[in-house]
Amino acid sequence: MVLFLVRLIATGIVAVPLLVWFADAGLPASLFTASALAVLGWLVVDRLILPLAGRTVALLSDAALAYAFLWFAGDVMNWPLGLWELSAAALPLAFVTRLCHALGQAESFST
């Protein structure tokens, strides 16, 4: 549960300013999108892909999930997100979640 909260906070710290800057989104919409992305990433990547395939595949999956989810959210909320903006938002999100994966593995080794 602690790792989920770390992922939620880390995703929010990175995603909210990027969405406000790139998409001219409001704070509530950015917070909702970042929270939904964190929950979806935790359920799909951390619980399913990470134990089965490892950290490298999880990093690529996080980047693809962030790109696809932000594309979908931008389309639904009519945000002006192009290829550059989606890529510039998805890559930092993937690397932040990679740090969360490393933290999770360090915690599992310490117990």
C-alpha positions as CSV (number, residue, x, y, z in Angstrom):
1,M,0.0,0.0,0.0
2,V,2.9,2.3,0.7
3,L,4.3,1.8,-2.8
4,F,0.9,2.7,-4.3
5,L,0.9,6.0,-2.3
6,V,4.5,6.7,-3.4
7,R,3.5,6.0,-7.1
8,L,0.4,8.2,-6.7
9,I,2.4,11.1,-5.2
10,A,5.3,10.7,-7.7
11,T,2.9,10.6,-10.7
12,G,1.0,13.6,-9.4
13,I,4.2,15.6,-8.9
14,V,5.3,15.0,-12.5
15,A,2.1,14.8,-14.4
16,V,0.2,17.8,-13.0
17,P,2.7,20.5,-14.0
18,L,3.2,18.9,-17.4
19,L,-0.5,18.7,-18.1
20,V,-1.0,22.3,-16.9
21,W,1.8,23.5,-19.1
22,F,1.3,21.4,-22.3
23,A,-2.5,21.0,-22.3
24,D,-3.5,24.3,-20.6
25,A,-5.6,22.1,-18.3
26,G,-7.0,23.2,-15.0
27,L,-5.8,21.9,-11.7
28,P,-8.8,19.6,-11.0
29,A,-8.7,18.0,-14.4
30,S,-4.9,17.5,-14.1
31,L,-5.2,16.0,-10.6
32,F,-7.9,13.6,-11.8
33,T,-6.0,12.6,-14.8
34,A,-2.8,12.0,-12.8
35,S,-4.7,10.0,-10.2
36,A,-6.4,7.9,-12.8
37,L,-3.1,7.2,-14.6
38,A,-1.4,6.2,-11.3
39,V,-4.2,3.8,-10.4
40,L,-4.3,2.3,-13.8
41,G,-0.5,2.0,-13.9
42,W,-0.4,0.4,-10.5
43,L,-3.1,-2.1,-11.4
44,V,-1.8,-3.1,-14.8
45,V,2.0,-2.5,-14.7
46,D,2.9,-3.0,-11.0
47,R,0.6,-5.8,-10.2
48,L,0.6,-7.7,-13.5
49,I,3.5,-6.9,-15.8
50,L,6.3,-6.2,-13.2
51,P,6.2,-9.6,-11.5
52,L,5.9,-11.5,-14.7
53,A,8.3,-9.7,-17.0
54,G,10.7,-7.6,-15.0
55,R,11.6,-3.9,-14.6
56,T,12.7,-3.2,-18.2
57,V,9.4,-4.4,-19.7
58,A,7.5,-2.6,-16.9
59,L,9.4,0.7,-17.9
60,L,8.3,0.3,-21.5
61,S,4.8,-0.6,-20.4
62,D,4.6,2.5,-18.2
63,A,5.7,4.7,-21.0
64,A,3.2,3.2,-23.5
65,L,0.4,3.3,-20.9
66,A,1.1,7.0,-20.0
67,Y,1.3,7.9,-23.7
68,A,-2.0,6.0,-24.6
69,F,-3.8,7.2,-21.5
70,L,-2.8,10.9,-21.9
71,W,-3.8,10.6,-25.6
72,F,-7.2,9.3,-24.6
73,A,-7.6,11.9,-21.8
74,G,-6.6,14.7,-24.2
75,D,-9.0,13.5,-26.8
76,V,-11.9,13.3,-24.3
77,M,-11.1,16.6,-22.6
78,N,-10.2,18.3,-25.9
79,W,-6.7,19.2,-24.8
80,P,-4.2,20.3,-27.5
81,L,-1.8,17.4,-27.0
82,G,0.3,16.5,-30.0
83,L,3.1,14.0,-30.5
84,W,5.7,16.2,-28.9
85,E,3.6,17.0,-25.8
86,L,2.6,13.4,-25.3
87,S,6.1,12.1,-25.6
88,A,7.5,14.9,-23.4
89,A,4.9,13.9,-20.7
90,A,5.1,10.1,-21.1
91,L,8.9,9.8,-20.8
92,P,9.4,11.5,-17.4
93,L,6.4,9.7,-16.1
94,A,7.9,6.4,-17.1
95,F,11.2,7.2,-15.5
96,V,9.6,8.3,-12.2
97,T,7.6,5.1,-12.1
98,R,10.9,3.2,-12.8
99,L,12.2,4.8,-9.6
100,C,9.1,3.5,-7.8
101,H,9.8,0.0,-9.1
102,A,13.4,0.2,-7.8
103,L,12.1,1.4,-4.5
104,G,9.7,-1.5,-4.4
105,Q,12.4,-4.0,-5.2
106,A,14.7,-2.6,-2.6
107,E,11.8,-2.9,0.0
108,S,11.2,-6.5,-1.0
109,F,14.9,-7.4,-0.5
110,S,15.0,-5.8,2.9
111,T,12.2,-7.9,4.4
